Amino acid sequence: GPNDSYFVWEKNGQKMKACITEQSHMLFDGRVHVLSWVKDSVSENTGYKCSFISKVGNTTSEVRITVEVRDDQDGWTKEFDTWRSAINEHDKMMQNWRKTW
């Protein structure tokens, strides 16, 4: 992304200011690799919208999280652990990438 880029996060149509993480890494050709994510707890159906904005252009990504009541708590715990592992693995990869650059 360009140097003037920034993220705007919304939750259910309201701008978010907390729980947002951003990372950027300069690439050899002068471009910038940027990432942003939200750590948030959800107890009801929730819509998230992430907009990446710069003078060059904008792009927006949207996701809707649907909360379902499940009797199978063990199944949910395993799924949550899988997601947590994926996020931790991604964080380690980004830290190693930052050291490399």
N, C-alpha and C positions, 0 to 999 in steps of 0.2 A: 504494500500500500504506500501511498504518498506520505511525505513527512507531516502534512497538515491533517491527517486522518484522525478520526475519533469515533467512539461508539456511543450510541444512545440505546439504553435498555428500557423496556416498558413491561409492566406486569399488569394484566387486565386493563390496559389502556392508560395506566398511570406511570410516569417516569420513575425509574428506580435510581436511588443514589447509594444504597448500601448493598453489600454482598456481591459486589462486582469485582472481578479480577481481570487485569489486562497485562499482556506481555507483548514486547516487541523486540525484534532481533534484526539488526542491520545485515543485509546480504552484500556479497562482494560487488555486485553490479549497481549498488546504490539504492536498490529497492529495500523496503522494510517488510518483514514478515510479522503480522500482527494477529493476536489471538485475544479473545475475551470470553468469559463464562461467568455464570451466576451460581452461587451456592445459596440455595433457598429451600425452605421446607414448605411442602404443599399438603394441605388437608382438604382442599376442595378443588374442583375443576379450575384450571388456571391457564391463561394464555400469556405467552412470552413473545416479545418482539425485540429483535436486535437489529439496529440500523448502523451500518458502517458508512460514515459520511466524510467526504473530502471535496476539494475544489474540482478534482478530476471527474468524480462521479459518486453515486451512492448505490448501495445494495441493502436489501432488507431480508431477514430470515424470520419466520414465525413458526412457533410450535404450540400445540395445545396439549396440556397434560390432563388426562381424565383420571380422577380418583375413583377406584372401585373398592367396595367392601369385599374382602375375601375371607373365607373360613380357613383357608390353607395358609396360616401364618408362616409355616416353615418354608413354603414355596416363595413367599415374598421375601423372607430373610435371605434365602439363597440368591434370588435375583438382585436384591440390594447389594449383597456382598460382591456379586459379579460386577455391577456397575462401579462400586467403590474401588475394586481392584483395577478396573479399566482407567478410572480417573487418576489413581495413584501412579499407574504405569505411565500415563500421559505426562503427569507432572515430572516424574523422574526423567523421561525422555527430553522434556523441554529444558530441565536443569542441565542435563548433559550437553544438549545442543548449545545452550548459552555458554558453557565452559569451552566448547570447541570453537565457537566464533570469537 
